[in-house]
Amino acid sequence: MPVNPHPLAHASAKPFDRTAVLPDSTASAKPKVLVVEDEAPLRMLVTDILEGEDLDVHSVASADEALPLIDNSFDLVLSDIMMPGTSGMELLQTIKQRNNSLEVILMTGFPKVEAAVTAMKFGAFDYITKPFDIAHLRERVNAALDHRKSTVGMSQTKDHAKSTSTRYIAGYRILETLGEGQMGLVLKGEKNGTHYAIKIIKNQVGGSARNEAVQRFFKEADAASRLNHPCVIHTFEHGYAREENIPYLVMEYFPGMPLKRHLNSPELKLPLKVRIIRDLASALAATHACDVIHRDIKPDNVMISGAPDWKVKLTDFGVAQLPDSDITNISRIVGTPYYLSPEGFSCPKVDHRADLYSLGVLAYEFWLGQKPFEAMNLSALGFKMQTENPPEPIKLNNSFPVALQLILERLLKKRPEGRYAQATDLVNDLNLWIDAQTGRQTLPPLRATWNTLR
């Protein structure tokens, strides 16, 4: 009996009047495909289309039925995402854990961006948005099988499995997931033999909140693209990708780790820690020269390459303040509370000296092993930061250099006018201390003071 076209397909297929059976590796040399779809008419339609491509097709109605079969000799799994019981996304993760070389194509409905981003994250070969075009389905299935065939017999080490990914976004081949936050995902991509970091935004919110998140995302791209400094992650391009209009930006790939992971590393001695802060101050000098205020200086937003070079990169301009920006945040605190300037607690419209205060907090924690202020809640933290002196460095470590204490004192002044006027002044003071350690400079006699209140 002929099958009517399913509403989730754009065209009809030939009649389907057969029951699929488990693939028999000895009976056929045809590529073997497993279709996982809970809607019977669509499952029958997809099965019929693929059998028309001379494929050996087996179909099941749920991911739970598919799970016991994925260790068989299938070449491709084509699965819906939204199904009762185990979801298609969970099935994808299980497949990649058991056999990373097995190709998976997901069929997605709503929400498109969220599903597409998650599919890329977990290693799907591709995703097909419903309602799908039958010609496009055939093309993607054949592409997945061709890729599977090209990798058969190769060593499926972890590195090789990553290198054979054929997921694409905006013309960049996706290799692996580098990191994930509440609103975004960072992927490692490749184009013309060069590696890049590709940041994409999720679709977890809607309406005005979604619009603001996208605006801030592109604001980060705009801010970063203005900068050209060896200690700032460079941004190359940004826009919307694929039919789902996924917001993305392409950045320099920097194979490092967040400074947060190195805060208490025994490898980092004080002179190296001072050099790292100096490099960040230099990055801020370039940032401020472009009239960009970062507003979220913290260990998570500083990347370190590790030994022996310990290169430094400032990243994540997602809450940066631009001089011509019409995106305001007057109703809430912007930045990470522990590293926020005192004035940032009362007014999100701050100047470049707020970044210098945040860098002072980071330097204090990095050099002394603790934050200048700790509190049980945001209100208590804000009160301390606005009214109290942090513990004096020399009292925490009696061998701590007086020159560095004086630098921290100036960075952590409550009033912006008491801090360094420019990041370049901070760079100069740090260079003096660094040069003094190698005998190239002699510091004048210094008297220790510690008063950040005025």
Rosetta blueprint (number, residue, H / E / L):
1 M L
2 P L
3 V L
4 N L
5 P L
6 H L
7 P L
8 L L
9 A E
10 H L
11 A L
12 S L
13 A L
14 K L
15 P L
16 F L
17 D L
18 R L
19 T L
20 A L
21 V L
22 L L
23 P L
24 D L
25 S L
26 T L
27 A L
28 S L
29 A L
30 K L
31 P L
32 K E
33 V E
34 L E
35 V E
36 V E
37 E L
38 D L
39 E L
40 A H
41 P H
42 L H
43 R H
44 M H
45 L H
46 V H
47 T H
48 D H
49 I H
50 L H
51 E H
52 G L
53 E L
54 D L
55 L L
56 D E
57 V E
58 H E
59 S E
60 V E
61 A L
62 S L
63 A H
64 D H
65 E H
66 A H
67 L H
68 P H
69 L H
70 I L
71 D L
72 N L
73 S L
74 F L
75 D L
76 L E
77 V E
78 L E
79 S E
80 D E
81 I L
82 M L
83 M L
84 P L
85 G L
86 T L
87 S L
88 G H
89 M H
90 E H
91 L H
92 L H
93 Q H
94 T H
95 I H
96 K H
97 Q H
98 R H
99 N L
100 N L
101 S L
102 L L
103 E E
104 V E
105 I E
106 L E
107 M E
108 T E
109 G L
110 F L
111 P L
112 K H
113 V H
114 E H
115 A H
116 A H
117 V H
118 T H
119 A H
120 M H
121 K H
122 F H
123 G L
124 A L
125 F L
126 D E
127 Y E
128 I E
129 T E
130 K L
131 P L
132 F E
133 D L
134 I H
135 A H
136 H H
137 L H
138 R H
139 E H
140 R H
141 V H
142 N H
143 A H
144 A H
145 L H
146 D H
147 H H
148 R H
149 K H
150 S H
151 T H
152 V L
153 G L
154 M L
155 S L
156 Q L
157 T L
158 K H
159 D H
160 H H
161 A H
162 K H
163 S H
164 T L
165 S L
166 T L
167 R E
168 Y E
169 I E
170 A L
171 G L
172 Y E
173 R E
174 I E
175 L E
176 E E
177 T E
178 L E
179 G E
180 E E
181 G L
182 Q L
183 M L
184 G E
185 L E
186 V E
187 L E
188 K E
189 G E
190 E E
191 K E
192 N L
193 G L
194 T E
195 H E
196 Y E
197 A E
198 I E
199 K E
200 I E
201 I E
202 K L
203 N L
204 Q L
205 V L
206 G L
207 G H
208 S H
209 A H
210 R H
211 N H
212 E H
213 A H
214 V H
215 Q H
216 R H
217 F H
218 F H
219 K H
220 E H
221 A H
222 D H
223 A H
224 A H
225 S H
226 R L
227 L L
228 N L
229 H L
230 P L
231 C L
232 V E
233 I L
234 H L
235 T E
236 F E
237 E E
238 H E
239 G E
240 Y E
241 A E
242 R L
243 E L
244 E L
245 N L
246 I E
247 P E
248 Y E
249 L E
250 V E
251 M E
252 E E
253 Y L
254 F L
255 P L
256 G L
257 M E
258 P E
259 L H
260 K H
261 R H
262 H H
263 L L
264 N L
265 S L
266 P L
267 E L
268 L L
269 K L
270 L H
271 P H
272 L H
273 K H
274 V H
275 R H
276 I H
277 I H
278 R H
279 D H
280 L H
281 A H
282 S H
283 A H
284 L H
285 A H
286 A H
287 T H
288 H H
289 A H
290 C L
291 D L
292 V L
293 I E
294 H L
295 R L
296 D L
297 I L
298 K L
299 P H
300 D H
301 N H
302 V E
303 M E
304 I E
305 S L
306 G L
307 A L
308 P L
309 D L
310 W L
311 K L
312 V E
313 K E
314 L E
315 T L
316 D L
317 F L
318 G L
319 V L
320 A L
321 Q E
322 L L
323 P L
324 D L
325 S L
326 D L
327 I L
328 T L
329 N L
330 I L
331 S L
332 R L
333 I L
334 V L
335 G L
336 T L
337 P H
338 Y H
339 Y H
340 L L
341 S L
342 P H
343 E H
344 G H
345 F H
346 S L
347 C L
348 P L
349 K L
350 V L
351 D L
352 H H
353 R H
354 A H
355 D H
356 L H
357 Y H
358 S H
359 L H
360 G H
361 V H
362 L H
363 A H
364 Y H
365 E H
366 F H
367 W H
368 L H
369 G L
370 Q L
371 K L
372 P L
373 F L
374 E L
375 A L
376 M L
377 N L
378 L H
379 S H
380 A H
381 L H
382 G H
383 F H
384 K H
385 M H
386 Q H
387 T H
388 E L
389 N L
390 P L
391 P L
392 E L
393 P H
394 I H
395 K H
396 L H
397 N L
398 N L
399 S L
400 F L
401 P L
402 V H
403 A H
404 L H
405 Q H
406 L H
407 I H
408 L H
409 E H
410 R H
411 L H
412 L L
413 K L
414 K L
415 R L
416 P H
417 E H
418 G H
419 R L
420 Y L
421 A L
422 Q L
423 A H
424 T H
425 D H
426 L H
427 V H
428 N H
429 D H
430 L H
431 N H
432 L H
433 W H
434 I H
435 D H
436 A H
437 Q H
438 T L
439 G L
440 R L
441 Q L
442 T L
443 L L
444 P L
445 P L
446 L L
447 R L
448 A L
449 T L
450 W L
451 N L
452 T L
453 L L
454 R L
